[in-house]
Amino acid sequence: MSRALTRLGVPAAGALLALGAFALPAFAAAPVPAKGDTAFVFTTTVLVLLMTIPGLALFYGGLVRSKNMLSVLMQVFAITCLMSIIWVVYGYSLSFTNGGSLNNWVGGLDKAFLKGVTAESTVATFSNGVVIPEYLYICFQMTFACITPALIIGAFAERVKFGALMLFVILWATFIYFPMAHMVWYWAGPDAIGDAAKKVAESTGDAKKAAEVALAAVQADAGMLFKWGALDFAGGTVVHINAGIAGLVGAIVIGRRVGYRREQMAPHSLTMTMIGAALLWVGWFGFNAGSNLEANGTAALAMINTFVATAAAALAWMLAEWLEKGKPSLLGLVSGAIAGLVAVTPASGFAGPMGSIVLGLVSGVICFIACTTIKNALGYDDSLDVFGVHGVGGIVGAIGTAFVAAPVFGGAGILDYAAKPGEAVVGAYDIMGQFATQSKAVVVTLILSGVGSFIIFKIVDVIVGLRPEEQAEREGLDLTQHGERAYNS
């Protein structure tokens, strides 16, 4: 998730760091976590949790009808609890350990049940010789695992069985999210690459050839998209495109809400939605800046980008809606803000502030069109515009990162850990080559999550059934699924 994980001698980038696999030479003193970095990641972890509960829960809850408000709160909170347990049992291991012959696509089970992790365990960040406690990294990544499936539910809100949703989340996390996290974010780390490159520089003859082979092996110890060089600072592919396409597939498989386009389905509380959107924006600083894993200038860059891209997208959506409909709406303003947050996520540690503003303006307009003109033309019922905002916004951000990360456009570029062993330096940047790589990463995400989600939805439908009876849906999921109401007045 930081520019610090980009060039590893061959193009390689990603966002989050693969962790505890970074072995240090026996003769080197093991680095000790700095209290400042530890406190920083601790704080950002809590901020990302805030995004989900209560941020996302209130944002989605306000957008549904009052008879379904409690069901949305229940779904988001339960998913957070469920994913927290799955993550420490096997999700972390599948995401951030070496997967042997399957390492291109998924990790192994070496750290299932957090085997071998202690309070003294550390993981690398994106700077040579800098580490944070492994438990802290596990918690930070856990919050990403919690919010991603929770994003999906907005696409088919008001019409899914609670039990079916829980089963879907377990299967989807196992076969879609964990492999995607591994493919994009798992790598050997800066110290492993720096140490191997140093041996190449110091060796001659046959020893040099052997050292070059060892360096290539270290560079190959990464997920497939990382090795391709896909840039994803904080989750454009892993979180947003992944959840967005899964939501669209779910909306189509489950079908439209009863009364869709015939009955009034306006949000019951835009006040709640605005509160949720504000909490999401606040929490997103943890999401983006925290993904740097260190309290330094790159974290500050991600922070300012999260400010300005969001503001630009909100204004762009508001103005586009104002021009088309004659009036600006609060719903449009906050929807634009979320679109900007989504789009800047993969670029937040790579882009410059001016590039982020452009990315925000573009995403605000494109996502507005996706959620209105395109959605109406195709006729699918994406209840809360998960695909239009997260899917489309994620695609815009992922592909746009190729341009805004370029130094010629004010971006920070990408780093090379092997050119000057033990020190990261800015490497060469090929805009069109990066554009091709980003596009391939988007296609892989759409295919894996789209096809995989379709299969999982069908399996869940056969086992327990996805949708409640029509009368139960008309009565509202609050009562029919949970036996209580959000409001009792």
C-alpha positions in Angstrom: 0.0 0.0 0.0 2.8 2.4 -0.2 5.0 3.4 -3.0 7.7 1.7 -1.0 6.6 -1.6 -2.3 6.9 -1.0 -5.9 9.9 -1.9 -8.0 11.8 -4.9 -6.8 14.3 -5.0 -9.6 11.5 -6.2 -11.9 8.2 -4.3 -11.9 6.4 -5.1 -8.7 4.0 -3.2 -6.7 1.1 -3.5 -4.4 -0.2 -2.1 -1.3 -0.1 -3.9 1.9 2.8 -5.8 3.0 3.2 -9.5 3.3 4.5 -9.9 6.7 6.4 -12.0 9.0 8.3 -13.9 6.4 11.1 -11.4 6.2 14.2 -13.2 7.6 17.1 -11.0 8.6 20.7 -12.1 8.3 22.0 -13.9 11.4 24.8 -11.3 11.8 22.4 -8.3 11.7 20.7 -6.9 14.8 16.9 -7.3 14.5 15.2 -4.0 14.1 12.9 -2.9 16.9 9.5 -1.3 16.3 9.5 2.4 16.8 6.9 3.6 19.3 5.8 6.4 16.9 5.1 4.0 14.0 3.4 1.6 16.4 1.1 4.3 17.8 0.4 5.5 14.2 -0.8 2.1 13.0 -2.7 1.4 16.2 -4.6 4.7 15.6 -5.3 4.0 11.9 -6.5 0.5 12.7 -9.2 1.9 15.0 -10.1 4.4 12.3 -10.7 1.7 9.8 -12.9 -0.1 12.2 -14.8 3.1 12.7 -15.4 3.2 8.9 -17.3 -0.1 9.2 -19.1 0.2 12.6 -20.7 2.6 12.8 -19.8 4.4 9.6 -20.8 2.0 6.8 -23.7 0.7 8.9 -25.2 4.1 9.3 -24.5 5.1 5.7 -26.3 2.1 4.3 -28.9 2.0 7.0 -30.1 5.5 6.3 -30.5 4.7 2.6 -32.9 1.8 3.0 -36.6 2.0 4.1 -37.2 2.2 7.8 -38.6 -1.4 8.0 -35.1 -2.6 6.9 -32.8 -0.3 8.9 -32.1 -2.7 11.7 -31.4 -5.6 9.2 -28.6 -3.5 7.6 -27.1 -2.6 11.0 -27.2 -6.3 12.0 -25.6 -7.5 8.8 -22.7 -5.0 8.9 -22.0 -5.7 12.6 -22.3 -9.5 12.3 -20.0 -9.5 9.2 -17.4 -7.6 11.2 -17.6 -10.1 14.0 -17.5 -13.1 11.7 -14.6 -11.9 9.6 -12.6 -11.0 12.7 -12.7 -14.7 13.7 -12.1 -16.1 10.3 -9.2 -13.8 9.8 -7.2 -15.0 12.8 -8.2 -18.7 12.2 -6.9 -18.9 8.6 -7.5 -15.7 6.6 -4.3 -14.0 7.7 -2.3 -17.1 6.8 -3.9 -17.5 3.4 -3.3 -13.9 2.6 0.2 -13.2 3.9 2.3 -16.4 3.9 4.1 -18.3 1.2 1.7 -20.6 -0.6 4.3 -23.0 -2.0 3.3 -24.2 -5.5 0.1 -22.0 -5.3 2.0 -18.9 -4.2 1.0 -16.9 -7.2 -2.6 -17.1 -6.1 -2.9 -17.8 -2.4 -0.9 -18.3 0.7 -0.5 -21.3 2.9 -1.6 -22.4 6.4 1.7 -21.9 8.2 0.2 -19.2 10.4 -3.3 -20.7 10.8 -4.6 -20.0 14.3 -1.8 -17.4 14.4 0.7 -20.2 15.0 4.1 -18.8 15.9 3.0 -15.2 16.3 4.0 -13.6 19.6 4.1 -10.2 21.2 7.8 -10.1 20.0 7.0 -10.9 16.4 7.5 -8.1 13.9 6.7 -7.5 10.2 8.4 -5.2 7.7 7.0 -1.9 6.5 8.1 -0.3 3.3 11.4 1.1 4.5 14.6 -0.9 4.9 15.1 -1.8 8.6 11.7 -0.6 9.8 9.2 -3.0 11.4 6.0 -2.9 13.4 4.5 -5.6 15.8 3.0 -8.5 13.9 -0.1 -8.5 16.1 -0.7 -4.9 15.1 -0.4 -5.7 11.4 -2.8 -8.6 11.8 -5.3 -6.2 13.4 -4.8 -3.6 10.7 -5.4 -6.1 7.9 -8.3 -7.6 9.8 -10.2 -4.3 9.5 -9.8 -4.5 5.7 -11.1 -8.0 5.7 -14.1 -6.9 7.7 -15.2 -3.9 5.6 -14.9 -5.5 2.2 -17.7 -8.1 2.4 -19.8 -5.6 4.3 -19.6 -3.3 1.3 -21.3 -5.9 -0.8 -24.5 -6.1 1.1 -25.7 -2.6 -0.2 -26.2 -4.1 -3.7 -29.0 -6.4 -2.5 -30.1 -4.7 0.6 -33.7 -5.3 1.8 -34.0 -8.7 0.1 -31.6 -11.3 1.4 -31.9 -13.9 4.2 -29.5 -13.3 7.1 -28.4 -16.9 7.3 -27.7 -17.0 3.6 -25.6 -13.8 3.8 -23.5 -15.3 6.6 -22.8 -18.4 4.6 -22.0 -16.3 1.5 -19.5 -14.2 3.5 -17.6 -17.2 4.8 -17.3 -18.7 1.3 -16.6 -15.4 -0.4 -13.9 -14.5 2.0 -12.2 -17.9 1.7 -12.2 -18.2 -2.1 -12.2 -14.6 -3.3 -11.0 -12.1 -0.7 -8.0 -14.0 0.8 -6.6 -15.0 -2.6 -7.0 -11.4 -4.0 -5.3 -10.0 -0.9 -2.4 -12.4 -1.4 -2.1 -11.8 -5.2 -1.9 -8.0 -4.8 -0.2 -7.5 -1.4 2.1 -10.4 -0.6 5.8 -9.9 -1.2 9.1 -10.8 0.4 9.7 -7.3 1.8 12.4 -4.5 1.4 15.0 -6.1 3.7 14.9 -9.5 2.0 15.3 -7.8 -1.4 18.0 -5.4 -0.2 20.0 -8.1 1.5 19.9 -10.3 -1.6 20.8 -7.4 -3.9 23.7 -6.5 -1.6 25.1 -10.0 -2.0 24.9 -9.6 -5.8 26.8 -6.3 -5.6 29.5 -7.8 -3.3 30.1 -11.0 -5.3 32.1 -12.0 -8.4 32.3 -14.9 -10.7 30.3 -18.0 -9.8 29.3 -16.5 -6.5 27.7 -13.6 -8.3 25.7 -15.9 -10.5 24.5 -17.8 -7.4 23.6 -14.5 -5.7 21.7 -13.3 -8.7 19.7 -16.6 -8.6 19.0 -16.0 -4.9 17.8 -12.4 -5.7 15.5 -13.6 -8.4 14.0 -16.2 -6.0 13.3 -13.4 -3.4 11.7 -11.2 -6.0 9.6 -14.2 -7.1 8.3 -14.7 -3.6 5.2 -12.6 -4.2 1.6 -12.8 -5.4 0.9 -12.8 -9.1 -0.4 -9.2 -9.5 2.3 -7.9 -7.3 4.9 -9.5 -9.5 3.2 -8.0 -12.6 3.7 -4.6 -11.0 0.1 -3.7 -10.2 -0.1 -0.6 -8.0 -2.7 -0.7 -5.3 -1.8 1.4 -2.3 -4.8 0.7 -0.1 -7.3 -1.6 -1.9 -8.7 -0.4 -5.2 -8.7 -3.9 -6.6 -8.7 -6.0 -3.4 -11.5 -4.0 -1.7 -13.5 -1.9 -4.0 -13.6 -3.5 -7.4 -13.7 -6.9 -5.7 -16.7 -5.9 -3.6 -18.4 -3.9 -6.4 -18.5 -6.7 -8.9 -19.6 -9.2 -6.3 -22.4 -6.8 -5.3 -23.6 -6.4 -8.9 -23.6 -10.2 -9.4 -25.6 -10.6 -6.2 -28.1 -8.0 -7.2 -28.7 -9.8 -10.5 -28.8 -13.3 -9.1 -31.1 -12.4 -6.2 -33.3 -10.2 -8.5 -35.0 -6.9 -8.0 -36.8 -5.8 -4.8 -40.5 -6.4 -4.7 -42.1 -3.3 -6.1 -38.9 -2.0 -7.7 -39.8 1.0 -9.9 -43.4 0.7 -9.0 -43.3 1.7 -5.3 -41.6 4.5 -3.4 -38.2 3.3 -2.1 -36.7 6.6 -1.0 -34.0 6.5 1.8 -35.7 6.8 5.2 -33.0 8.9 6.8 -30.6 11.0 4.8 -29.5 12.4 8.2 -28.1 9.0 9.1 -26.6 8.6 5.7 -24.7 11.9 6.1 -23.4 10.9 9.5 -22.3 7.6 8.1 -20.6 9.3 5.1 -18.8 11.7 7.4 -17.5 8.8 9.6 -16.4 7.0 6.5 -14.4 10.0 5.4 -12.8 10.3 8.8 -12.0 6.5 8.9 -10.7 6.6 5.4 -7.6 8.5 6.6 -6.8 5.3 8.5 -7.5 3.2 5.4 -5.2 5.2 3.1 -2.6 6.9 5.3 -2.4 3.8 7.6 -1.6 1.6 4.6 1.9 3.2 4.6 2.5 1.4 7.9 4.9 4.2 9.0 4.3 7.7 10.2 6.3 9.6 7.6 6.0 11.8 4.5 4.2 9.2 2.4 1.5 8.8 5.0 1.1 12.6 4.9 0.9 12.4 1.1 -1.9 9.8 1.4 -3.7 12.0 3.9 -3.8 15.1 1.8 -4.8 13.1 -1.3 -7.7 11.6 0.8 -8.8 15.2 1.6 -8.7 16.7 -1.9 -9.8 13.8 -4.1 -12.8 13.3 -1.9 -13.8 17.0 -1.9 -13.3 17.2 -5.7 -15.4 14.2 -6.4 -18.2 15.4 -4.1 -18.3 18.7 -5.9 -18.2 17.1 -9.3 -21.1 14.8 -8.6 -23.1 17.6 -7.1 -22.5 19.9 -10.1 -23.3 17.1 -12.6 -26.5 16.4 -10.8 -27.4 20.1 -10.5 -27.0 20.5 -14.2 -29.0 17.4 -15.1 -31.8 17.7 -12.5 -31.9 21.3 -11.7 -31.2 20.9 -8.0 -28.2 19.6 -6.0 -28.9 16.9 -3.4 -27.3 15.9 -0.2 -27.5 12.3 -1.3 -25.5 13.2 -4.4 -22.9 15.2 -2.5 -22.2 12.4 -0.1 -22.3 9.7 -2.8 -19.7 11.8 -4.7 -17.5 11.9 -1.6 -17.6 8.1 -1.3 -16.8 7.8 -5.1 -13.7 10.1 -4.6 -12.6 8.1 -1.6 -12.9 4.9 -3.6 -11.0 6.3 -6.6 -8.1 7.7 -4.6 -7.6 4.6 -2.6 -5.2 2.7 -5.0 -3.4 6.0 -5.8 -3.3 7.7 -2.4 0.4 7.0 -1.7 1.6 7.4 -5.3 -0.3 10.5 -6.7 0.4 14.1 -6.0 -2.3 16.3 -4.6 -3.1 17.9 -8.0 -3.3 14.5 -9.7 -5.7 13.4 -6.9 -8.0 16.4 -7.5 -8.2 15.4 -11.2 -8.9 11.8 -10.2 -11.6 13.0 -7.9 -13.3 15.2 -10.5 -13.3 12.4 -13.1 -14.6 9.7 -10.7 -17.3 12.0 -9.4 -18.8 12.5 -12.9 -18.3 8.9 -14.1 -19.8 7.4 -11.0 -22.8 9.8 -11.2 -23.4 8.6 -14.8 -22.9 4.9 -13.8 -25.5 5.3 -10.9 -28.1 7.1 -13.0 -28.0 6.8 -16.8 -26.2 3.4 -17.1 -28.1 1.8 -14.2 -31.5 2.9 -15.5 -30.7 1.8 -19.0 -29.6 -1.7 -17.9 -32.4 -2.0 -15.3 -30.6 -3.9 -12.6 -31.5 -3.2 -8.9 -28.3 -2.3 -7.2 -30.1 -1.0 -4.1 -27.4 1.3 -2.8 -25.2 1.7 -5.9 -22.4 -0.5 -4.7 -21.2 -1.3 -8.2 -21.8 2.2 -9.5 -19.6 3.7 -6.7 -17.2 1.0 -5.5 -16.9 -1.0 -8.7 -16.8 1.8 -11.2 -14.9 4.1 -8.8 -12.4 1.4 -8.1 -11.8 0.8 -11.8 -11.4 4.6 -12.5 -8.9 4.8 -9.5 -7.0 1.6 -10.4 -6.5 2.6 -14.0 -6.0 6.3 -13.2 -3.2 5.4 -10.8 -1.0 4.6 -13.8 -1.1 8.3 -14.8 -1.3 10.2 -11.5 1.6 8.2 -10.0 3.9 9.3 -12.8 6.5 11.8 -11.7 5.9 13.8 -14.9 2.3 14.4 -13.6 3.4 15.2 -10.1 3.3 11.7 -8.7 5.8 10.1 -6.4 6.8 7.3 -8.8 7.7 3.8 -7.6 10.7 2.6 -5.7 13.5 0.3 -6.6 14.9 -1.7 -3.6 17.6 -3.5 -5.6 19.4 -0.7 -7.5 21.0 0.7 -4.3 20.9 -2.2 -1.8 19.6 -1.3 1.6 18.1 2.0 0.4 15.0 2.6 -1.7 15.4 4.9 -4.7 12.9 6.1 -7.2 13.0 3.9 -10.3 12.2 4.4 -14.0 8.5 4.9 -14.8 6.7 3.8 -17.9 3.2 5.3 -18.0 1.8 3.2 -20.8 3.4 0.0 -19.5 1.9 0.8 -16.1 -1.5 1.5 -17.7 -1.4 -2.0 -19.3 -0.5 -3.6 -16.0 -3.3 -1.7 -14.1 -5.8 -2.7 -16.8 -4.8 -6.4 -16.5 -5.2 -6.3 -12.7 -8.7 -4.8 -13.1 -9.7 -7.5 -15.6 -8.3 -10.3 -13.3 -10.3 -8.9 -10.3 -13.5 -8.6 -12.3 -13.2 -12.1 -13.6 -12.2 -13.8 -10.4 -14.7 -12.0 -8.2 -17.5 -11.9 -10.8 -17.4 -15.6 -11.8 -16.5 -16.7 -8.3 -19.2 -14.7 -6.6 -21.8 -16.1 -9.1 -20.8 -19.6 -8.3 -20.9 -18.9 -4.5 -24.3 -17.2 -4.7 -25.7 -20.2 -6.6 -24.3 -22.7 -4.1 -25.8 -20.7 -1.2 -29.1 -20.5 -2.9 -29.2 -24.3 -3.3 -28.2 -24.9 0.3 -30.4 -22.4 2.2 -32.0 -20.1 -0.3 -31.0 -16.5 -0.8 -34.2 -14.6 -0.6 -37.1 -14.5 1.9 -40.7 -15.0 0.9 -42.4 -12.1 -0.8 -44.6 -11.4 2.1 -41.7 -11.4 4.5 -39.9 -8.9 2.2 -42.9 -6.7 2.1 -43.2 -6.7 5.9 -39.5 -5.8 6.2 -36.5 -7.8 7.2 -36.2 -6.1 10.6 -39.2 -8.1 11.9 -39.2 -11.2 9.7 -35.4 -11.9 10.0 -34.6 -10.5 13.4 -37.9 -10.1 15.4 -37.3 -6.5 16.3 -37.5 -3.0 14.8 -35.1 -0.2 14.4 -37.8 2.2 15.6 -40.6 1.6 18.1 -42.6 4.8 18.1 
